[in-house]
Amino acid sequence: MSQEQVYDQAGFGRPVPRGQRPAVLVVDFTYGFTDTRYPTAADMAGPIAATRVLTNAARAGGFPVIYTTIAYHPGEVDKLPWLKKATGMAALLEGSRLVQIDECTGIQPDDVVITKKGASAFFGTSLTGLLAGAGVDTLIVTGATTSGCVRASVVDAVQSGFNVLVPADCCADRAAAPHQANLFDMGQKYADVTDSNDILTWLHSLSK
């Protein structure tokens, strides 16, 4: 029996309903993750380009586009447990280039940028309130890394009451195995894992 059959028989992998008011969440496409001069980064040019197509379409349809960044005050670095496990993240300091959104994403002045301290875009931030205030019912999650902050944000999005879509070609990771494994797991338990063409077609249908 294949793993897909095992999950299907257990009642996982059912399709996610799509609403009428989506938003695009772009997780941590900052230079610390996208510029390979930094040890924490990987080549994410393809997922960034695919995500930019979606964010352009979302803005054109009047739908929110929200970006996240991880940034730490120097005084936090030796106090946060996550930075003892993932020591490379300690370089993501407030005010540094590493925490700036990569300009290749096409970020616009009116786009919201949420600063977070942990993996999830929801934990300790105003994201739930922003989405609720905008009437969002479906969240499109893109960004980096698939196995870390994207996954954590997807899980918290579902737990916060949002339907979630994950275009796989808009997500990036440092290695293929965790990228694929986490896409599979999210697709079985938390979100519809699809692609940017599918999402783009849907966004255009909502704008008509």
Contacts in CASP RR format, 6 or more apart in sequence:
PFRMAT RR
TARGET T0000
AUTHOR 0000-0000-0000
METHOD contacts of the structure
MODEL  1
MSQEQVYDQAGFGRPVPRGQRPAVLVVDFTYGFTDTRYPTAADMAGPIAA
TRVLTNAARAGGFPVIYTTIAYHPGEVDKLPWLKKATGMAALLEGSRLVQ
IDECTGIQPDDVVITKKGASAFFGTSLTGLLAGAGVDTLIVTGATTSGCV
RASVVDAVQSGFNVLVPADCCADRAAAPHQANLFDMGQKYADVTDSNDIL
TWLHSLSK
3 184 0 8 1.000
7 13 0 8 1.000
7 188 0 8 1.000
12 188 0 8 1.000
12 189 0 8 1.000
13 187 0 8 1.000
13 188 0 8 1.000
13 189 0 8 1.000
15 192 0 8 1.000
16 163 0 8 1.000
16 164 0 8 1.000
16 165 0 8 1.000
16 191 0 8 1.000
16 192 0 8 1.000
17 163 0 8 1.000
18 138 0 8 1.000
18 163 0 8 1.000
18 165 0 8 1.000
18 202 0 8 1.000
19 137 0 8 1.000
19 138 0 8 1.000
19 163 0 8 1.000
20 137 0 8 1.000
20 206 0 8 1.000
21 63 0 8 1.000
21 134 0 8 1.000
21 135 0 8 1.000
21 136 0 8 1.000
21 137 0 8 1.000
21 138 0 8 1.000
22 58 0 8 1.000
22 63 0 8 1.000
22 136 0 8 1.000
22 137 0 8 1.000
22 138 0 8 1.000
22 139 0 8 1.000
22 140 0 8 1.000
22 165 0 8 1.000
22 202 0 8 1.000
22 203 0 8 1.000
22 206 0 8 1.000
23 58 0 8 1.000
23 63 0 8 1.000
23 64 0 8 1.000
23 65 0 8 1.000
23 66 0 8 1.000
23 131 0 8 1.000
23 134 0 8 1.000
23 136 0 8 1.000
23 138 0 8 1.000
23 139 0 8 1.000
23 140 0 8 1.000
24 51 0 8 1.000
24 54 0 8 1.000
24 55 0 8 1.000
24 58 0 8 1.000
24 63 0 8 1.000
24 64 0 8 1.000
24 65 0 8 1.000
24 66 0 8 1.000
24 140 0 8 1.000
24 142 0 8 1.000
25 66 0 8 1.000
25 68 0 8 1.000
25 121 0 8 1.000
25 127 0 8 1.000
25 139 0 8 1.000
25 140 0 8 1.000
25 141 0 8 1.000
25 142 0 8 1.000
25 153 0 8 1.000
25 157 0 8 1.000
26 51 0 8 1.000
26 55 0 8 1.000
26 65 0 8 1.000
26 66 0 8 1.000
26 67 0 8 1.000
26 68 0 8 1.000
26 101 0 8 1.000
26 105 0 8 1.000
26 107 0 8 1.000
26 142 0 8 1.000
26 143 0 8 1.000
27 68 0 8 1.000
27 121 0 8 1.000
27 141 0 8 1.000
27 142 0 8 1.000
27 143 0 8 1.000
27 144 0 8 1.000
27 149 0 8 1.000
27 150 0 8 1.000
27 153 0 8 1.000
28 68 0 8 1.000
28 69 0 8 1.000
28 70 0 8 1.000
28 143 0 8 1.000
28 144 0 8 1.000
28 145 0 8 1.000
28 149 0 8 1.000
29 44 0 8 1.000
29 48 0 8 1.000
29 51 0 8 1.000
29 67 0 8 1.000
29 101 0 8 1.000
29 102 0 8 1.000
29 105 0 8 1.000
29 142 0 8 1.000
29 143 0 8 1.000
29 144 0 8 1.000
30 69 0 8 1.000
30 70 0 8 1.000
30 92 0 8 1.000
30 98 0 8 1.000
30 99 0 8 1.000
30 100 0 8 1.000
30 101 0 8 1.000
30 102 0 8 1.000
31 38 0 8 1.000
31 41 0 8 1.000
31 97 0 8 1.000
31 98 0 8 1.000
31 99 0 8 1.000
31 100 0 8 1.000
31 102 0 8 1.000
32 38 0 8 1.000
32 40 0 8 1.000
32 41 0 8 1.000
32 91 0 8 1.000
32 92 0 8 1.000
32 97 0 8 1.000
32 98 0 8 1.000
32 99 0 8 1.000
33 40 0 8 1.000
33 41 0 8 1.000
33 42 0 8 1.000
33 44 0 8 1.000
33 144 0 8 1.000
33 145 0 8 1.000
33 172 0 8 1.000
34 41 0 8 1.000
34 42 0 8 1.000
34 44 0 8 1.000
34 45 0 8 1.000
34 48 0 8 1.000
34 102 0 8 1.000
34 104 0 8 1.000
34 144 0 8 1.000
35 41 0 8 1.000
35 98 0 8 1.000
35 102 0 8 1.000
36 42 0 8 1.000
36 43 0 8 1.000
38 91 0 8 1.000
38 98 0 8 1.000
39 88 0 8 1.000
39 91 0 8 1.000
40 88 0 8 1.000
40 89 0 8 1.000
40 91 0 8 1.000
40 92 0 8 1.000
40 98 0 8 1.000
42 144 0 8 1.000
42 145 0 8 1.000
42 172 0 8 1.000
42 173 0 8 1.000
42 174 0 8 1.000
44 143 0 8 1.000
44 144 0 8 1.000
44 172 0 8 1.000
45 104 0 8 1.000
46 169 0 8 1.000
46 172 0 8 1.000
47 142 0 8 1.000
47 143 0 8 1.000
47 144 0 8 1.000
47 169 0 8 1.000
47 170 0 8 1.000
47 171 0 8 1.000
47 172 0 8 1.000
48 102 0 8 1.000
48 104 0 8 1.000
48 105 0 8 1.000
48 172 0 8 1.000
49 104 0 8 1.000
50 142 0 8 1.000
50 167 0 8 1.000
50 169 0 8 1.000
50 170 0 8 1.000
50 196 0 8 1.000
51 105 0 8 1.000
51 142 0 8 1.000
51 143 0 8 1.000
51 167 0 8 1.000
51 170 0 8 1.000
51 196 0 8 1.000
52 104 0 8 1.000
52 105 0 8 1.000
52 106 0 8 1.000
53 196 0 8 1.000
53 200 0 8 1.000
54 140 0 8 1.000
54 142 0 8 1.000
54 167 0 8 1.000
54 170 0 8 1.000
54 196 0 8 1.000
54 199 0 8 1.000
54 200 0 8 1.000
54 203 0 8 1.000
55 65 0 8 1.000
55 105 0 8 1.000
55 106 0 8 1.000
55 111 0 8 1.000
56 106 0 8 1.000
57 200 0 8 1.000
57 203 0 8 1.000
57 204 0 8 1.000
57 207 0 8 1.000
58 64 0 8 1.000
58 65 0 8 1.000
58 140 0 8 1.000
58 203 0 8 1.000
59 65 0 8 1.000
59 108 0 8 1.000
60 207 0 8 1.000
61 203 0 8 1.000
61 206 0 8 1.000
61 207 0 8 1.000
62 207 0 8 1.000
63 203 0 8 1.000
63 206 0 8 1.000
64 112 0 8 1.000
64 130 0 8 1.000
64 131 0 8 1.000
64 134 0 8 1.000
64 136 0 8 1.000
65 108 0 8 1.000
65 111 0 8 1.000
65 112 0 8 1.000
66 111 0 8 1.000
66 112 0 8 1.000
66 113 0 8 1.000
66 114 0 8 1.000
66 121 0 8 1.000
66 127 0 8 1.000
66 130 0 8 1.000
66 131 0 8 1.000
67 101 0 8 1.000
67 105 0 8 1.000
67 107 0 8 1.000
67 111 0 8 1.000
67 112 0 8 1.000
67 113 0 8 1.000
67 114 0 8 1.000
68 113 0 8 1.000
68 114 0 8 1.000
68 115 0 8 1.000
68 116 0 8 1.000
68 121 0 8 1.000
68 125 0 8 1.000
68 127 0 8 1.000
68 149 0 8 1.000
68 153 0 8 1.000
69 99 0 8 1.000
69 100 0 8 1.000
69 101 0 8 1.000
69 113 0 8 1.000
69 114 0 8 1.000
69 115 0 8 1.000
69 116 0 8 1.000
70 89 0 8 1.000
70 92 0 8 1.000
70 99 0 8 1.000
70 115 0 8 1.000
70 116 0 8 1.000
70 117 0 8 1.000
70 118 0 8 1.000
70 149 0 8 1.000
71 92 0 8 1.000
71 93 0 8 1.000
71 94 0 8 1.000
71 95 0 8 1.000
71 96 0 8 1.000
71 99 0 8 1.000
71 115 0 8 1.000
72 80 0 8 1.000
72 83 0 8 1.000
72 89 0 8 1.000
72 90 0 8 1.000
72 92 0 8 1.000
72 93 0 8 1.000
72 94 0 8 1.000
72 117 0 8 1.000
73 93 0 8 1.000
73 94 0 8 1.000
74 93 0 8 1.000
74 94 0 8 1.000
76 83 0 8 1.000
76 117 0 8 1.000
77 83 0 8 1.000
77 90 0 8 1.000
77 93 0 8 1.000
80 117 0 8 1.000
82 89 0 8 1.000
82 118 0 8 1.000
82 119 0 8 1.000
83 89 0 8 1.000
83 90 0 8 1.000
91 98 0 8 1.000
92 98 0 8 1.000
92 99 0 8 1.000
93 99 0 8 1.000
99 115 0 8 1.000
101 107 0 8 1.000
101 113 0 8 1.000
107 113 0 8 1.000
112 130 0 8 1.000
114 121 0 8 1.000
114 125 0 8 1.000
114 126 0 8 1.000
114 127 0 8 1.000
114 130 0 8 1.000
115 125 0 8 1.000
116 123 0 8 1.000
116 124 0 8 1.000
116 125 0 8 1.000
117 123 0 8 1.000
117 124 0 8 1.000
118 149 0 8 1.000
118 152 0 8 1.000
119 148 0 8 1.000
119 149 0 8 1.000
119 151 0 8 1.000
119 152 0 8 1.000
119 153 0 8 1.000
120 149 0 8 1.000
120 152 0 8 1.000
120 153 0 8 1.000
120 155 0 8 1.000
120 156 0 8 1.000
121 127 0 8 1.000
121 149 0 8 1.000
121 152 0 8 1.000
121 153 0 8 1.000
121 156 0 8 1.000
122 128 0 8 1.000
122 153 0 8 1.000
122 156 0 8 1.000
122 157 0 8 1.000
122 160 0 8 1.000
123 152 0 8 1.000
123 156 0 8 1.000
128 160 0 8 1.000
131 139 0 8 1.000
131 160 0 8 1.000
131 162 0 8 1.000
136 162 0 8 1.000
137 162 0 8 1.000
137 163 0 8 1.000
138 162 0 8 1.000
138 163 0 8 1.000
138 164 0 8 1.000
138 165 0 8 1.000
139 157 0 8 1.000
139 162 0 8 1.000
139 163 0 8 1.000
139 164 0 8 1.000
139 165 0 8 1.000
140 164 0 8 1.000
140 165 0 8 1.000
140 166 0 8 1.000
140 167 0 8 1.000
140 199 0 8 1.000
141 150 0 8 1.000
141 153 0 8 1.000
141 154 0 8 1.000
141 157 0 8 1.000
141 164 0 8 1.000
141 165 0 8 1.000
141 166 0 8 1.000
141 191 0 8 1.000
142 150 0 8 1.000
142 166 0 8 1.000
142 167 0 8 1.000
142 170 0 8 1.000
142 171 0 8 1.000
143 149 0 8 1.000
143 150 0 8 1.000
143 170 0 8 1.000
143 171 0 8 1.000
143 172 0 8 1.000
144 150 0 8 1.000
144 171 0 8 1.000
144 172 0 8 1.000
144 173 0 8 1.000
145 171 0 8 1.000
145 172 0 8 1.000
145 173 0 8 1.000
145 174 0 8 1.000
145 178 0 8 1.000
145 179 0 8 1.000
146 171 0 8 1.000
146 172 0 8 1.000
146 173 0 8 1.000
146 178 0 8 1.000
146 179 0 8 1.000
146 182 0 8 1.000
146 183 0 8 1.000
147 173 0 8 1.000
147 178 0 8 1.000
147 179 0 8 1.000
147 181 0 8 1.000
147 182 0 8 1.000
148 173 0 8 1.000
148 182 0 8 1.000
150 166 0 8 1.000
150 171 0 8 1.000
150 182 0 8 1.000
151 182 0 8 1.000
151 185 0 8 1.000
151 186 0 8 1.000
154 164 0 8 1.000
154 166 0 8 1.000
154 186 0 8 1.000
154 190 0 8 1.000
154 191 0 8 1.000
155 190 0 8 1.000
157 164 0 8 1.000
157 190 0 8 1.000
157 191 0 8 1.000
158 164 0 8 1.000
158 190 0 8 1.000
158 191 0 8 1.000
164 190 0 8 1.000
164 191 0 8 1.000
164 192 0 8 1.000
165 191 0 8 1.000
165 192 0 8 1.000
165 194 0 8 1.000
165 199 0 8 1.000
166 183 0 8 1.000
166 186 0 8 1.000
166 187 0 8 1.000
166 191 0 8 1.000
166 192 0 8 1.000
166 193 0 8 1.000
166 194 0 8 1.000
167 193 0 8 1.000
167 194 0 8 1.000
167 195 0 8 1.000
167 196 0 8 1.000
167 198 0 8 1.000
167 199 0 8 1.000
168 183 0 8 1.000
168 193 0 8 1.000
168 194 0 8 1.000
168 195 0 8 1.000
169 195 0 8 1.000
169 196 0 8 1.000
170 196 0 8 1.000
171 179 0 8 1.000
171 183 0 8 1.000
172 179 0 8 1.000
173 179 0 8 1.000
173 182 0 8 1.000
183 193 0 8 1.000
184 193 0 8 1.000
186 193 0 8 1.000
187 193 0 8 1.000
END
